[in-house]
Amino acid sequence: MKKGVNYRIVSFFLALVLMFSGLYMPVHAAKLPALKVKGTRLVNARGKTVQLKGVSTHGLSWFPQYVNQKGFAYMKKQWGINAVRLAMYTAEYNGYCTGDAKNRRALEKTIDRGVKYAAKAGLYVIIDWHILSDANPKTYEKQAVSFFKRMASKYKKYTNVIYEICNEPNGGTSWSDIRSYAGNVVKAIRSKDKKAVILIGTPTWSQDVDLAAESPLTGYKNLMYSLHFYAGTHGEYLRQKAQTALDQGLPLFVSEFGISDASGNGSLNKEEGSRWMKFLNKNKISYMGWSLSNKEESSALLKSSGSKVTGWKNRDLTPWGKWLVRQFK
């Protein structure tokens, strides 16, 4: 056997060097085509409309077990989803901005696993800055800018990543405040990632999309605006607001919804839910159902008595979970 260069070893070490320099990524991370916004819709590189359909986790600090490879792959194959949302609370117990440094590191590790599990499973993934009790996104704007700049630098080569920069502004927060915040966070993301799709929350728990349509953020491409609804509370009046926004050319993305009441609990309104699905499908609006958890509430997809983190059968799902999975088929 002739002595010479072992090209397999050389290739291996070259891959390591590139990986640590940020110029290499595993093959599975580039499976999905990058998406962009055209008009009011998401499209692929060929300009074909793409409608994302998936589920949102509950808070990553409280239900991290559902971020796992087998679970993501199962939902892709058996339920037919093509996206998952990673909900990282900012202000609640062990929120990113209220917990300690150890907790922040744990949340970022969970996000990292989620992004890679999603890429391997062939799913798009939303990194969600889940403001709620902090109400106004400007409360933790400095932290958000730092967080998203770091995420965009880390995942700029992952074509499956979408950034959601403020879940549900509320408490009377104005569109002016949200727009100001969004301008700074989008700028931070674009300094590292020029093309990724970014979702911007809207006033009143991401319902007042008509206000955003009057004065959307300018100077950037691939921006969409969040519309949230719970069919037990929100009906035709909110669809009318959504239609007004669409008519003005505002791209909408339903990054969270359910068919319970707005608290996430109460009875299910399947009839109103069906009206919403007809509206979303007609307009090719992407949607993410809340939530992949076994929390004891109407809006959890999994029964509170269960502990399975993958391989769920029909008997493991709540009435809402069964209803949602049927929508994906």
Buried (B, 14 or more C-beta within 10 A) or exposed (E): EEEEEEEEEEEEEEEEEEEEEEEBBEEEBBEBBBBBBBEBBBBBEEEEEBBBBBBBBBBBBBBBBBBBBEBBBBBBEBBEBBBBBBBBBBBBEBBBBBBEEEBBEBBBEBBBBBBBBBBBBBBBBBBBBBBBEBBBBBBBBEBBBEBBBEBBBBBBEBBBBBBBBBBBBBBEBEBEBBBBBBBBBBBBBBEBBEEBBBBBBBBBBBBBBBBBBEEBBEEBEBBBBBBBBBBBBBBEEBBEBBBBBBEBEBBBBBBBBBBBBBEBBBEBBBEBBBBBBEBBEEBEBBBBBBBBBBBEBBBBBBBEEBEBBBEBEEEBBBBBBEBBBEBBE
